């Protein structure tokens, strides 16, 4: 019987102990529920802050401390940074019902789960700051001071390594103040800790970028101009105008951008064509021939024969070549042409009129074909003197009447019918003179013509038949 009573006592004690444990556990759980009635669960975070076991007032204070310790880092180009602290702009937290509303969302009886799972609350942060102080602070940042600003540079065209290239734009560091004020204000309102000026788009952008279609077209056009090569031929001589010269005729701004300036371009073209004329024109320039009479060299100046570039027409042609980006080999546009290029541009066919010897020689293809005495203009009457110089035979005409300028009454001082008329210098020409019996000698000194070359009738006809229009005629006194 004693043994049976001992077993009963054990179970009584066990039941009593378990009841007490349950009672204590219930009291403990109830105490926890009571505690978390005004405290946040163990695993609670509010706006990223650990708020476990905090009251709403304590949580609000923690938010306040975190917020009022606010600093905004402004990231700028070139790796530079600026900072604005909350104290500089009157940045402060104003408590409101956010924490209380978060606490109301938790069931105190479920407090134990806080030890096993997290609860994240995002509540509105009631923030105030002084916009005037923020504006003033932004206006005084180093990055917006004129001395520290690098203006943006547009993309432009430059000439490098014999071609036009597009130089890319430079962003610079100029900040648009109004945009900066607007975007930073938004960042502060959201309590952002970092603000990228680049990402916010507050920098002033270049007006022209490397992808600008107009700039690309300009590059294409002027690379064409730089590729121009005009090779002028003057017989065996060459004069080359290439893109390296043409590109210097173009106008650029201080950044190397091409500026359209047709006036400047045409002035360079004018100068270049004038240079060609000075170098290669032979009209009126002295030329030396060997006198048939003496065998000695004679220098002959003046006259209208030779090469002369048509300056206006050549300027137009050269401008067209440049605009067409031409690569061409050609002669210049001539107003007059000589027979051949070289020091002696007469060639082998010409008439030598020795006014001192009063004799002419007609050479054809380098061979003397015929010659004759003549009578030229009256030497001691300047108004009737035959001028020296090199000319071109202008025409061949039969049966003409030679007259001077008419008098006021319409009459003429003389009228001279001729069978063969060969003009070469205005109203001066070669012709037959059937009124003369003698030619050559010193007749011309006092009894010469009005300036023409009088030929014997027996010579004039044959001469007329053999000479061609355009033949050079060289007149000189020794």
Protein Blocks (a to p, Z undefined) as FASTA:
>chain_A
ZZmmmmmmmmmmmmmmmmmmmmmmmmmmmmmmmmmmmcccfklceehiacehiafklmmm
mmmmmmmmgccddddehhiacdddfklnopacdddfklmmmmmmpcfklmmmmmmoccdd
dddddddddfklmmmmmmmgmklgfklpccddddddddeehiacdddddebjadcfklmm
mmmmmmmmnopabdcfklnopaccdfbdfklmklmmmmmmmmmmmmpccdddehjbccdd
dfklmmmmpccdfkopacddfklmmmmmmmmmmmmmmmmocghpacddddfklopacdde
edjedcdddfklmmmmmmmmmmnopacddddddfbdcfbecjblnbjbdcdddfklopac
ddeehiafbdcddddddfklmklpccedddddfbdcehiaddddddfkopafbdcddfbd
cdfehjaccdddfkbfbeghjllmmmccfhiacddfklmmmmmmmpcghiacddddZZ
